[in-house]
Structure formats: structure tokens, C-alpha cells
Amino acid sequence: MDSKALKIFIDLAQDLHFGRTSERNNISPSTLSRLIQRLEAEAGTSLLERSNRHVALTAAGQRYLEFARLTLSAWKDFQQETGINRSQPSGEVSLYCSVTASHSVLTNILADLRQQQPYIEIKLHTGDQALSLQRLKQGQEDFVIAARPDKLDVQIEFKPLSVSDLLFIGPANACSVYDQLSTMQSQGGIDWAALPWIVAEQGITRSKLDRWLRRQQIRPSIYAQVTGHEAIASMVALGCGVGLVPKLVLTNSPVFDSIQVLDDDKELRKQLLANFEIGLCVLKRRIHEPLINAVWFGVT
């Protein structure tokens, strides 16, 4: 019995929308289509009527929905009766992080949890790191991986996972911005006000950069405001301007070879920008919940 497939089918039967169900279960629409095709092959009949604008259950699909609900309910009863859940909690928790964090920081978290809490399933959502704490406070996620702000909200518990330098970056391949940088560096220093900037729309990195620019009395020429550090790295690599990103993002970026690090005044940069601390966050009022508690204390 594939309990996960049955649960996804129930979600789709409620949503009647492949896109929404895919997003909710963190799978692609094509993967969802293959899963439904497999269930239909096993059932020997069509479970859904599908078109570009319409999804509906067939008569057999309605019967299969009842079967799926009864089977999952019986499975939960079995787990409770056999004591599977008495020693270790089971269920789903959601976690939100950036794409970069999912490739780096998250690996260790999942390794720890699989070993210590094999019955807990992580439902992963990815997006702009700047939205992490907001999504947590709004109840959209159980956990988020986020950068620690200068002043942490009293509602939130923060568990440090990693520390990353913040780096000024520019294009490493021939383009007008590269030529500007080369000329400036050969003349003894970078004129930041004369360069186009790629900046984050919001978030901790943007706040730190704005503070640094004010203290340096620099009025930047902003070429683009983007969502996420990964987008900053991509646009810098394309030669659109310079930017500020965590080192963790740069080292995990597929455009790493097209970017140069700009260490114009390293000591002053470190003094004013400080480090970018990354951690696991949860609402304090939820730590007592069994699943939340198991994940929180299962991550080291």
C-alpha cells in the first residue's frame, strides 16, 4: 500500500486542480500525472476526467476516493494499535527555505531527521529567503530556514545552522560593467556610485546594504530590484551590474565561474555588514506540539 499516493489522490479529489495539488505536495504536475496514471492502471479504470480546463472524478473515481479515505484511516488505526506512534511521532511538517538552502543547509537537517525520526515527513517549499519569517508568522509553514535579523521577533525561536560572509560581486566576463570595474581597480579603487546595482527587493541583505551605502554616503544607481539572492547572482553574471550576496549563495550558484568577488575595502565591509547567520526558525508557542518538538530537537 502506497499511503502517500492515496493521500495525494485525496488532495487532488478535493482540489480538482493539478497545479494546486502539485504545489501542496511539493511535486511537479508531470509527476502527479504519472502517479494518477499508475493508480488508474492498478484500479483498471479511469479515475479522473481531464481536459485543459476541467478536472472531475469519474464514478469509479468517487468509489476510489472512498476506498482511499477508508484505507488511510485503517492504516492510522493500525499504527496506533501496534504502537508505531507511541515511541516515535509520525506525520507531516512543512518547511520553507531558499533554493540555495535546500541544496546546502537542508542536507544535514534531513540526514539527522531521517535517522532520529523516520516517521516524520518533511513537506518542502522553496522561494525567496526574505519571505521566510513572514510565512512562519502567518502560519503558512511549520518551520523556515532564514537569516537572523538584527532584532529577532520575540515570537520566534532561532537555532543557528550556518554562518556566511556577505560578498560584493561583479561579472567576470567581458562586458561594459566588467570594463568599468577593471578601469576602477587599475586606478586604485571602486566608485560604487558609478556602477549599476542589482539589489534584493526586500530582506536582511537589502537592509544591510542600504545601511552600508548610507554610511559610505553612496547614492547607488539601481539597475534592477529582484526576488532572491540567486537572481542577483544570475543578473550579475550576465553583466547587468554589481550586487551583494551571501557567500553560501555564490559557492552553490551554477553561474559561479562567471562572477568575481570584489574586495575593495574588506575590513570596512566586514565591520559594517557583519556576517549572515542562517538558522532554523519556529514559533515558540508551537514547540510543545509533539511533531514540532520532535523536529526541533532532532536537528543539531
PAZAPA-4460 file (N, C-alpha, C; in steps of 0.05 Angstrom, whole numbers, plus 32768, in hexadecimal, padded with zeros to 4 digits):
% residues 300
    n_x    n_y    n_z   ca_x   ca_y   ca_z    c_x    c_y    c_z   seq   type   mol
   8011   7FE8   8000   8000   8000   8000   8011   8019   8000     1      M     A
   800D   802B   7FED   801B   8044   7FEC   800A   805A   7FF9     2      D     A
   800D   805E   8013   7FFC   8071   8021   8000   808D   8017     3      S     A
   8018   8094   800F   801D   80AF   8005   800E   80B4   7FEB     4      K     A
   800D   80A0   7FD9   7FFF   80A3   7FC0   7FE1   80A7   7FC5     5      A     A
   7FD6   8098   7FD8   7FBA   809A   7FDF   7FB4   80B6   7FEA     6      L     A
   7FC5   80C0   7FFB   7FC1   80DB   8006   7FC1   80F0   7FF0     7      K     A
   7FD4   80ED   7FDD   7FD5   8101   7FC7   7FBC   80FF   7FB5     8      I     A
   7FB2   80E6   7FB1   7F99   80E3   7FA2   7F82   80F2   7FB0     9      F     A
   7F80   80EF   7FCB   7F6B   80FC   7FDA   7F6E   811B   7FD7    10      I     A
   7F87   8125   7FD8   7F8B   8142   7FD4   7F81   814B   7FB9    11      D     A
   7F87   813B   7FA4   7F7F   8142   7F89   7F61   8140   7F86    12      L     A
   7F54   812D   7F93   7F37   812B   7F92   7F2A   8143   7F9F    13      A     A
   7F37   814F   7FB2   7F2C   8167   7FBF   7F32   8180   7FAF    14      Q     A
   7F4B   8182   7FA4   7F52   819A   7F95   7F47   819A   7F79    15      D     A
   7F46   8182   7F6C   7F3F   8180   7F50   7F50   8194   7F3F    16      L     A
   7F6A   8195   7F47   7F7C   81A7   7F39   7F99   819C   7F3C    17      H     A
   7FA4   8194   7F26   7FBF   8187   7F27   7FD4   819A   7F32    18      F     A
   7FD3   81B3   7F2A   7FE7   81C6   7F33   7FE7   81CA   7F51    19      G     A
   7FCF   81CE   7F5C   7FCD   81D3   7F79   7FD5   81BA   7F89    20      R     A
   7FCD   81A3   7F80   7FD4   818A   7F8E   7FF2   8185   7F8C    21      T     A
   7FFE   818B   7F75   801A   8187   7F72   802A   8199   7F85    22      S     A
   8022   81B2   7F86   802F   81C5   7F98   802C   81BD   7FB5    23      E     A
   8014   81B5   7FBD   800E   81AD   7FD8   8020   8195   7FE1    24      R     A
   8025   8183   7FCE   8035   816B   7FD5   8052   816C   7FCC    25      N     A
   805A   8184   7FC2   8076   8188   7FBA   807F   8174   7FA5    26      N     A
   806E   8170   7F91   8076   815F   7F7A   806E   816E   7F61    27      I     A
   807A   8166   7F4A   8073   8173   7F31   8059   8169   7F26    28      S     A
   804B   8179   7F16   8032   816F   7F09   8036   8155   7EF9    29      P     A
   804D   8153   7EEC   8052   813A   7EDD   8054   8122   7EEF    30      S     A
   8061   8126   7F06   8063   8110   7F1A   8048   8108   7F24    31      T     A
   8037   811C   7F29   801C   8117   7F32   800C   8108   7F1D    32      L     A
   800F   8110   7F04   8001   8102   7EEE   800A   80E4   7EED    33      S     A
   8024   80DF   7EF0   802D   80C3   7EEF   8022   80B3   7F07    34      R     A
   8021   80C0   7F1E   8016   80B3   7F36   7FF9   80AB   7F31    35      L     A
   7FE9   80BD   7F26   7FCD   80B7   7F21   7FCA   80A1   7F0C    36      I     A
   7FDB   80A2   7EF7   7FDB   808D   7EE3   7FE1   8072   7EEF    37      Q     A
   7FF4   8071   7F03   7FFB   8058   7F10   7FE3   804E   7F20    38      R     A
   7FD5   8060   7F2F   7FBE   8058   7F3E   7FA8   804D   7F2C    39      L     A
   7FA4   805B   7F15   7F90   8052   7F02   7F97   8037   7EF6    40      E     A
   7FB1   8032   7EF1   7FB9   8018   7EE7   7FB4   8002   7EFB    41      A     A
   7FBA   8008   7F15   7FB5   7FF5   7F2A   7F97   7FEF   7F2D    42      E     A
   7F87   8005   7F2B   7F6A   8002   7F2E   7F5D   7FF6   7F15    43      A     A
   7F6A   7FF8   7EFE   7F5F   7FED   7EE6   7F49   7FFE   7ED9    44      G     A
   7F48   8017   7EE1   7F34   8029   7ED6   7F3C   8046   7EDA    45      T     A
   7F2F   8058   7ECB   7F35   8075   7ECE   7F29   807F   7EE8    46      S     A
   7F38   808F   7EF6   7F2F   809B   7F10   7F27   80B8   7F0C    47      L     A
   7F32   80C5   7EF7   7F2E   80E1   7EF3   7F27   80E7   7ED6    48      L     A
   7F16   80FB   7ED2   7F11   8106   7EB7   7F22   811F   7EB5    49      E     A
   7F34   8121   7EA1   7F47   8137   7E9F   7F45   8145   7E84    50      R     A
   7F47   8160   7E85   7F4A   8170   7E6D   7F5B   8188   7E75    51      S     A
   7F61   819A   7E63   7F71   81B1   7E69   7F65   81C3   7E7E    52      N     A
   7F4A   81C3   7E80   7F3C   81D5   7E92   7F2C   81C7   7EA7    53      R     A
   7F2C   81AD   7EA7   7F18   819F   7EB7   7F24   8185   7EC3    54      H     A
   7F21   8181   7EDD   7F28   8168   7EEA   7F10   8160   7EFB    55      V     A
   7F08   8146   7EF9   7EF1   813D   7F08   7EF5   811F   7F0E    56      A     A
   7EE9   8115   7F23   7EEA   80F9   7F2A   7ED6   80EA   7F19    57      L     A
   7EDE   80D3   7F0F   7ECB   80C0   7F03   7EBC   80B2   7F18    58      T     A
   7EA8   80A2   7F10   7E99   8093   7F24   7EAC   8080   7F33    59      A     A
   7EBE   8074   7F24   7ED2   8062   7F31   7EE5   8073   7F43    60      A     A
   7EEA   808C   7F3B   7EFB   809D   7F4B   7EEF   80A3   7F66    61      G     A
   7ED4   80A7   7F66   7EC6   80AC   7F7F   7EC8   8094   7F92    62      Q     A
   7EC5   807C   7F86   7EC8   8063   7F96   7EE5   8061   7FA1    63      R     A
   7EF8   8068   7F8F   7F14   8065   7F97   7F1B   8079   7FAD    64      Y     A
   7F0E   8091   7FAD   7F12   80A5   7FC2   7F09   809A   7FDD    65      L     A
   7EF2   808C   7FDD   7EE9   8080   7FF6   7EFC   806A   7FFF    66      E     A
   7F06   805A   7FEC   7F19   8045   7FF3   7F33   8052   7FFF    67      F     A
   7F3D   8067   7FF2   7F55   8074   7FFC   7F52   807F   8018    68      A     A
   7F3C   808B   801D   7F37   8096   8038   7F35   8080   804D    69      R     A
   7F26   806B   8046   7F23   8054   8059   7F3E   8047   805E    70      L     A
   7F4E   8044   8049   7F68   8036   804B   7F7B   8046   805D    71      T     A
   7F7C   8061   8058   7F8E   8071   8069   7F85   8072   8086    72      L     A
   7F6B   8072   808A   7F60   8072   80A5   7F67   8057   80B3    73      S     A
   7F65   8041   80A4   7F6C   8027   80B0   7F8A   8025   80B5    74      A     A
   7F9A   8031   80A4   7FB7   8031   80A8   7FBE   8040   80C1    75      W     A
   7FB2   8057   80C6   7FB7   8066   80DE   7FAF   8057   80F7    76      K     A
   7F98   8049   80F5   7F8F   8038   810C   7FA3   8022   8111    77      D     A
   7FAE   8016   80FC   7FC2   8001   80FF   7FDB   800B   810C    78      F     A
   7FE4   8023   8104   7FFC   802F   8110   7FF8   8033   812E    79      Q     A
   7FE0   803D   8135   7FDB   8042   8152   7FD9   8028   8162    80      Q     A
   7FCB   8014   8156   7FC8   7FFB   8164   7FE2   7FEC   8168    81      E     A
   7FF4   7FED   8155   800D   7FDF   8156   8023   7FEE   8165    82      T     A
   801C   8007   816C   802F   8017   817C   8045   8025   816B    83      G     A
   8041   8026   8151   8055   8033   8140   8058   8050   8148    84      I     A
   8042   805D   8150   8043   807A   8156   8048   807F   8174    85      N     A
   804A   806A   8184   804D   806E   81A0   806A   8076   81A7    86      R     A
   807D   806A   8199   8099   8070   819E   80A3   8087   818D    87      S     A
   8099   8089   8175   80A2   809E   8163   808A   80AC   8155    88      Q     A
   808A   80C6   8154   8074   80D4   8147   8075   80D0   8129    89      P     A
   805E   80D3   811C   805C   80D0   80FF   804A   80E6   80F4    90      S     A
   804E   80ED   80DB   803E   8101   80CE   804E   8113   80BD    91      G     A
   8041   8129   80B3   804E   813C   80A1   8053   8156   80AF    92      E     A
   806A   8163   80A8   806F   817F   80B0   8079   818D   8097    93      V     A
   8072   81A6   8095   807B   81B6   807E   8094   81C6   8085    94      S     A
   80A5   81CA   8071   80BE   81D9   8075   80C2   81EA   805C    95      L     A
   80C8   8204   8060   80CD   8217   804A   80EA   8220   804B    96      Y     A
   80F7   8222   8034   8112   822C   8033   8118   8235   8016    97      C     A
   812E   8242   8013   8137   824A   7FF8   8141   8231   7FE9    98      S     A
   8143   8234   7FCE   814E   821E   7FBE   816B   8217   7FC7    99      V     A
   817B   822C   7FCC   8196   8228   7FD5   8197   8218   7FEF   100      T     A
   8186   821F   8002   8185   8211   801C   817D   81F4   8018   101      A     A
   816B   81EF   8005   8162   81D3   8000   8178   81C2   7FF5   102      S     A
   818C   81CF   7FE8   81A3   81C0   7FDD   81B9   81BC   7FF0   103      H     A
   81BA   81CD   8005   81D1   81CC   8017   81C9   81C7   8034   104      S     A
   81BE   81DA   8042   81B7   81D8   805E   81A4   81C1   8063   105      V     A
   8190   81BE   8052   817B   81AA   8056   8185   818D   8057   106      L     A
   819A   8188   8049   81A4   816C   8047   81AA   8160   8062   107      T     A
   81B7   8170   8073   81BE   8166   808E   81A5   8163   809F   108      N     A
   8192   8175   809C   8179   8174   80AC   816A   815A   80A5   109      I     A
   8167   8154   808B   8158   813C   8084   8167   8123   808C   110      L     A
   8181   8123   808B   8190   810B   8093   818C   8106   80B1   111      A     A
   818C   811A   80C1   8188   8117   80DE   816B   810D   80E3   112      D     A
   8158   8119   80D6   813C   8111   80DB   8135   80F5   80D2   113      L     A
   8140   80ED   80BB   813A   80D2   80B1   8144   80BD   80C5   114      R     A
   815B   80C3   80D1   8167   80B0   80E4   8158   80AF   80FE   115      Q     A
   8150   80C7   8108   8143   80C9   8122   8125   80C7   8122   116      Q     A
   8119   80D1   810C   80FB   80D2   810B   80F2   80C7   80F0   117      Q     A
   80F4   80AD   80EB   80EE   80A2   80D1   80D1   80A4   80C8   118      P     A
   80BF   80A9   80DB   80A2   80AA   80D4   8098   80C7   80CF   119      Y     A
   80AA   80DA   80D0   80A2   80F6   80CB   80AA   80FD   80AE   120      I     A
   8097   8108   809F   809B   810F   8083   809D   812D   8081   121      E     A
   80B2   8137   8074   80B6   8154   806F   80A9   815B   8054   122      I     A
   8097   816E   8055   808B   8179   803C   809A   8193   8036   123      K     A
   80AB   8193   8022   80BD   81A9   801C   80B1   81BD   8009   124      L     A
   80B2   81D7   8010   80AB   81ED   7FFE   80C3   81FF   7FFB   125      H     A
   80C8   8208   7FE3   80DF   821A   7FDE   80D6   8234   7FD2   126      T     A
   80E6   8249   7FD7   80E0   8264   7FCD   80F3   8278   7FD7   127      G     A
   80EB   8291   7FD7   80FC   82A7   7FDF   8101   82A6   7FFD   128      D     A
   811B   82A5   8005   8123   82A4   8021   8117   82BB   8031   129      Q     A
   8114   82D2   8024   8109   82EA   8032   80ED   82E6   803D   130      A     A
   80DE   82D3   8031   80C2   82CF   803A   80C0   82BA   8050   131      L     A
   80D6   82AE   8058   80D5   8297   806A   80C7   829D   8084   132      S     A
   80D0   82B1   8093   80C5   82B7   80AD   80A8   82C0   80AC   133      L     A
   80A2   82CE   8096   8086   82D7   8092   8073   82BE   808F   134      Q     A
   807C   82AB   807F   806C   8293   807B   8069   8283   8095   135      R     A
   807E   8283   80A5   807D   8275   80BF   8068   8282   80D1   136      L     A
   8069   829C   80D4   8057   82AB   80E6   803A   82A9   80DC   137      K     A
   8036   82A7   80C2   801B   82A6   80B7   800F   828A   80B9   138      Q     A
   801F   8276   80C2   8016   825B   80C5   8016   824B   80AC   139      G     A
   8024   8255   8097   8025   8246   807E   8039   822F   807F   140      Q     A
   804C   8230   8092   8061   821C   8094   8064   8214   80B2   141      E     A
   806D   81FB   80B6   8073   81F3   80D1   8090   81FB   80D9   142      D     A
   80A2   81FA   80C6   80BE   8202   80CA   80C7   8212   80B1   143      F     A
   80DB   8223   80B6   80E8   8230   809F   8106   8231   80A5   144      V     A
   8116   8231   808F   8132   8237   8092   8136   8254   8089   145      I     A
   8141   8265   809A   8142   8281   8095   815B   828E   80A0   146      A     A
   8161   82A5   8096   8177   82B5   80A1   816D   82C3   80BA   147      A     A
   817E   82C4   80CE   8177   82D1   80E7   8177   82EF   80E4   148      R     A
   8160   82FD   80E9   8160   831A   80E7   816F   8326   80FE   149      P     A
   8175   8340   80FC   8183   834E   8112   8173   834D   812B   150      D     A
   8158   834F   8129   8147   834C   8140   8132   8336   813B   151      K     A
   8136   831F   8148   8125   8308   8144   810B   830C   8152   152      L     A
   80F5   8306   8144   80DA   8307   8150   80D8   82F5   8169   153      D     A
   80CC   82FF   817E   80CA   82F0   8197   80B9   82D7   8194   154      V     A
   80A9   82D5   817F   8098   82BD   817B   80A8   82A6   8170   155      Q     A
   80C0   82AB   8165   80CF   8298   8156   80E7   828D   8165   156      I     A
   80EB   8273   8163   8102   8265   816E   8115   8260   8156   157      E     A
   812F   8266   815A   8143   8264   8144   8159   8250   814D   158      F     A
   815E   823C   813C   8173   8229   8141   8188   822C   812B   159      K     A
   81A1   8236   8132   81B5   823B   811E   81BE   8221   810F   160      P     A
   81C1   8223   80F5   81CA   820D   80E5   81E4   8213   80D6   161      L     A
   81E7   822C   80CD   81FE   8233   80BD   8202   8251   80BD   162      S     A
   821B   8259   80B7   8222   8275   80B5   822F   827A   809A   163      V     A
   8227   828F   808D   8232   8295   8072   823A   82B3   8071   164      S     A
   8252   82B8   8065   825A   82D3   805F   8247   82DF   804A   165      D     A
   8246   82F9   804A   8238   8308   8034   824E   8312   8021   166      L     A
   824A   830E   8008   825E   8315   7FF4   8253   8328   7FDF   167      L     A
   8263   833C   7FD7   825D   834C   7FC0   8266   833C   7FA8   168      F     A
   8255   833B   7F93   825C   832C   7F7B   8258   833C   7F62   169      I     A
   8267   8335   7F4D   8265   8342   7F33   8269   832D   7F1E   170      G     A
   8263   8333   7F05   8267   8320   7EEF   8285   831A   7EEA   171      P     A
   828B   8301   7EE3   82A6   82F9   7EDD   82AC   82F7   7EC0   172      A     A
   8298   82FA   7EAF   829C   82F9   7E92   8299   8314   7E85   173      N     A
   82A4   8317   7E6D   82A5   8331   7E60   8289   833C   7E5B   174      A     A
   8286   8355   7E65   826D   8364   7E61   8273   8381   7E6A   175      C     A
   8260   8393   7E68   8265   83AF   7E6F   826A   83B1   7E8D   176      S     A
   825C   83A2   7E9E   8260   83A4   7EBB   827B   8399   7EC2   177      V     A
   8283   8383   7EB5   829E   8377   7EBA   82B3   838B   7EB3   178      Y     A
   82B0   8399   7E9C   82C3   83AD   7E94   82C5   83C4   7EA8   179      D     A
   82AE   83CD   7EB2   82AD   83E2   7EC6   82BD   83DA   7EDF   180      Q     A
   82B8   83C2   7EE8   82C5   83B8   7F00   82E3   83B6   7EFC   181      L     A
   82EB   83AC   7EE5   8308   83A8   7EDF   8316   83C4   7EDF   182      S     A
   8309   83D7   7ED3   8315   83F2   7ED3   8317   83FE   7EEF   183      T     A
   8302   83FB   7EFF   8302   8405   7F1A   8317   83F8   7F2B   184      M     A
   8319   83DD   7F29   832C   83CE   7F39   8349   83D6   7F31   185      Q     A
   834D   83DB   7F18   8368   83E3   7F0F   8370   83FF   7F19   186      S     A
   835B   840F   7F1F   835F   842A   7F28   835F   842D   7F46   187      Q     A
   835C   8416   7F54   835F   8416   7F71   8346   8412   7F82   188      G     A
   832F   8410   7F76   8317   840C   7F87   82FD   840C   7F77   189      G     A
   82E8   8401   7F82   82CE   83FF   7F75   82BC   8416   7F7C   190      I     A
   82B1   8423   7F68   829E   8438   7F6C   8282   842C   7F6B   191      D     A
   8278   8424   7F82   825F   8415   7F83   8247   8425   7F78   192      W     A
   8248   843F   7F7A   8232   844F   7F71   8230   8450   7F52   193      A     A
   8246   844A   7F45   8247   844B   7F28   823E   8430   7F1B   194      A     A
   823A   841C   7F2B   8233   8402   7F20   8215   83FC   7F23   195      L     A
   820A   83ED   7F10   81EE   83E4   7F13   81ED   83CE   7F28   196      P     A
   81D7   83CE   7F38   81D4   83BB   7F4D   81BC   83A9   7F48   197      W     A
   81C0   838F   7F4F   81AA   837C   7F51   81A5   8377   7F6E   198      I     A
   818D   837E   7F78   8188   837B   7F95   816E   836B   7F9A   199      V     A
   816D   8360   7FB2   8155   8351   7FBA   813E   8365   7FC0   200      A     A
   8126   835D   7FBA   810E   836E   7FBF   810B   8373   7FDD   201      E     A
   8111   835F   7FED   810D   8361   800A   811F   834D   8017   202      Q     A
   811F   834D   8032   812D   8339   8041   8146   8344   8050   203      G     A
   8153   8333   805E   8169   833B   8070   8181   8344   8060   204      I     A
   8188   8337   804A   819E   8340   803A   8199   835C   802F   205      T     A
   8181   8361   8026   817B   837C   801C   817D   8391   8032   206      R     A
   8174   838B   804A   8176   839D   8061   8193   83A3   8067   207      S     A
   81A4   838E   8068   81C0   8392   806E   81CE   83A3   8058   208      K     A
   81C7   839D   803F   81D3   83AC   8029   81CB   83CA   802A   209      L     A
   81B1   83CF   802F   81A8   83EB   8031   81B7   83FA   8047   210      D     A
   81BB   83EC   805D   81C9   83F9   8074   81E6   83FF   806D   211      R     A
   81F2   83EB   805F   820F   83EF   8057   8211   8406   8043   212      W     A
   81FF   8408   8030   8200   841D   801C   81FC   8439   8029   213      L     A
   81EA   843A   803D   81E5   8454   804B   81FE   845C   805A   214      R     A
   820B   8449   8068   8222   8450   8077   823A   8458   8065   215      R     A
   823A   844D   804D   824F   8454   803A   8248   846C   802A   216      Q     A
   822F   8477   802F   8225   848E   8020   8225   8489   8002   217      Q     A
   821C   8471   7FFB   821A   8469   7FDF   81FD   8469   7FD6   218      I     A
   81F7   8476   7FC0   81DC   8475   7FB4   81DE   8461   7F9C   219      R     A
   81D4   8449   7FA0   81D8   8435   7F8B   81C6   8439   7F73   220      P     A
   81CF   8431   7F5C   81BF   8431   7F44   81B3   8414   7F41   221      S     A
   819A   8411   7F48   818E   83F6   7F49   8183   83EF   7F2D   222      I     A
   818F   83DA   7F22   8187   83D0   7F08   816E   83BF   7F0A   223      Y     A
   816D   83AE   7F1F   8156   839C   7F22   8153   8393   7F3F   224      A     A
   813A   8390   7F48   8134   8384   7F61   8127   8369   7F5C   225      Q     A
   8132   8355   7F69   812A   8339   7F63   8122   832A   7F7C   226      V     A
   8116   8313   7F78   810D   8302   7F8E   8122   82EC   7F92   227      T     A
   8130   82EB   7FA9   8142   82D6   7FAF   815F   82DB   7FA7   228      G     A
   8171   82D0   7FB8   818E   82D3   7FB2   8196   82C5   7F99   229      H     A
   8189   82AF   7F92   8191   82A0   7F7A   818D   82B1   7F61   230      E     A
   8177   82C1   7F61   8172   82D3   7F4A   8187   82E9   7F48   231      A     A
   8191   82F3   7F5F   81A6   8307   7F5F   81BF   82FB   7F52   232      I     A
   81C7   82E3   7F5A   81DF   82D6   7F4F   81DC   82D2   7F31   233      A     A
   81C4   82CA   7F28   81C0   82C5   7F0B   81C2   82DE   7EFB   234      S     A
   81B7   82F4   7F05   81B8   830D   7EF6   81D4   8319   7EF6   235      M     A
   81E2   8316   7F0C   81FE   831F   7F0C   820E   830F   7EF8   236      V     A
   820A   82F5   7EF8   8219   82E4   7EE5   8214   82EC   7EC8   237      A     A
   81FC   82F6   7EC2   81F4   82FF   7EA7   8200   831A   7EA0   238      L     A
   820C   8327   7EB4   8219   8341   7EAE   8207   8359   7EB3   239      G     A
   81F1   8355   7EC2   81DE   836B   7EC6   81E7   837F   7EDC   240      C     A
   81F9   8376   7EED   8201   8388   7F03   8210   837A   7F18   241      G     A
   8212   8387   7F30   821F   837B   7F47   820A   8375   7F5C   242      V     A
   8211   8365   7F70   81FD   835F   7F85   820A   8355   7F9E   243      G     A
   81FA   834F   7FB2   8203   8345   7FCC   81F3   832B   7FD1   244      L     A
   8202   8315   7FD6   81F5   82FB   7FDC   8205   82EC   7FF2   245      V     A
   81F8   82DA   8000   8206   82C9   8013   8219   82B6   8004   246      P     A
   8230   82B1   8010   8244   829F   8004   8238   8284   7FFE   247      K     A
   8226   827B   800F   8218   8261   800B   8209   8260   7FF1   248      L     A
   81FD   8276   7FE9   81EF   8277   7FD0   8202   8275   7FB8   249      V     A
   8218   8284   7FBA   822B   8285   7FA5   8238   826A   7FA0   250      L     A
   8241   825D   7FB5   824F   8243   7FB2   823D   822D   7FA8   251      T     A
   8222   8230   7FAB   820F   821C   7FA1   8202   8224   7F87   252      N     A
   820A   823B   7F7C   81FD   8245   7F64   8208   8238   7F4B   253      S     A
   81F6   8231   7F38   81FF   8226   7F1E   820F   823A   7F0D   254      P     A
   820E   8254   7F14   821C   8268   7F05   8235   8272   7F13   255      V     A
   823F   8261   7F26   8256   8268   7F37   826E   8271   7F26   256      F     A
   8273   8263   7F10   828B   8269   7EFF   8289   8283   7EF0   257      D     A
   8271   828E   7EEF   826D   82A8   7EE0   826C   82C0   7EF2   258      S     A
   8274   82BC   7F0C   8273   82D1   7F20   828E   82D5   7F2D   259      I     A
   8294   82EE   7F33   82AC   82F4   7F43   82A4   8301   7F5D   260      Q     A
   82B3   82FB   7F72   82AF   8308   7F8C   82BE   8322   7F8D   261      V     A
   82B1   8337   7F96   82BC   8352   7F97   82C4   8359   7FB4   262      L     A
   82DD   8357   7FBA   82E7   835D   7FD5   82F4   8379   7FD5   263      D     A
   82E4   838D   7FD2   82EF   83A8   7FD0   82F9   83B2   7FEB   264      D     A
   82E9   83AE   8000   82F1   83B7   801B   82E7   83A2   802E   265      D     A
   82F5   838B   802F   82EB   8374   803D   82E6   8378   805B   266      K     A
   82F7   8386   8068   82F4   838A   8085   82DC   839C   808B   267      E     A
   82D9   83B1   807B   82C2   83C3   8080   82A8   83B4   8079   268      L     A
   82A8   83A4   8064   8290   8395   805D   8288   8382   8073   269      R     A
   829C   8373   807E   8296   8361   8094   828B   836F   80AD   270      K     A
   8297   8386   80B2   828F   8396   80CA   8272   83A0   80C8   271      Q     A
   826A   83A9   80B0   8250   83B5   80AD   823A   83A1   80A6   272      L     A
   8241   838C   8097   822D   8379   808E   822A   8361   80A1   273      L     A
   8240   8359   80AE   8240   8342   80C0   8239   8328   80B1   274      A     A
   8236   8313   80BF   8231   82F9   80B3   8213   82F4   80AF   275      N     A
   820D   82E1   809E   81F2   82D9   8097   81ED   82BF   80A5   276      F     A
   81DE   82BF   80BC   81DA   82A7   80CC   81C0   8299   80C3   277      E     A
   81C2   8280   80BD   81AB   8271   80B2   81A3   825C   80C6   278      I     A
   8189   8259   80CB   8180   8246   80DF   8164   823C   80D9   279      G     A
   815C   8228   80E9   8142   821C   80E8   8130   822C   80FC   280      L     A
   8118   8233   80F3   8106   8244   8103   80EB   8237   8106   281      C     A
   80E0   823B   811E   80C6   8230   8125   80B8   8244   8138   282      V     A
   809E   8244   8138   808F   8255   814C   8092   8248   8167   283      L     A
   8099   8258   817B   809E   824E   8196   8085   8240   81A1   284      K     A
   806E   824B   819B   8055   823F   81A7   804F   8224   819C   285      R     A
   805D   821B   8187   8057   8201   817B   806B   81EB   8182   286      R     A
   8080   81F2   8191   8095   81DE   8196   808A   81C7   81A7   287      I     A
   8075   81CC   81B7   806B   81B6   81C7   805B   81A1   81B7   288      H     A
   8053   81A7   819E   8045   8194   818E   8057   817C   8187   289      E     A
   804D   8163   8189   805E   814C   8186   806F   814B   816D   290      P     A
   8062   8150   8156   8071   814F   813C   8086   8166   813B   291      L     A
   807E   817E   8142   808F   8195   8141   80A7   8191   8154   292      I     A
   80A1   8187   816C   80B5   8182   8180   80C9   816D   8177   293      N     A
   80C0   8158   816A   80D1   8143   8160   80E5   814D   814B   294      A     A
   80DB   815D   8139   80EC   8168   8124   8100   817C   8130   295      V     A
   80F6   818E   8141   8107   81A3   814C   811F   8198   815B   296      W     A
   8119   8184   816C   812F   8178   817C   813D   8162   816D   297      F     A
   8133   815A   8156   8141   8146   8145   8156   8152   8133   298      G     A
   8155   816D   8130   8169   817B   8120   817F   8186   8132   299      V     A
   8198   817E   812B   81AF   8187   813B   81C1   8199   812B   300      T     A
***
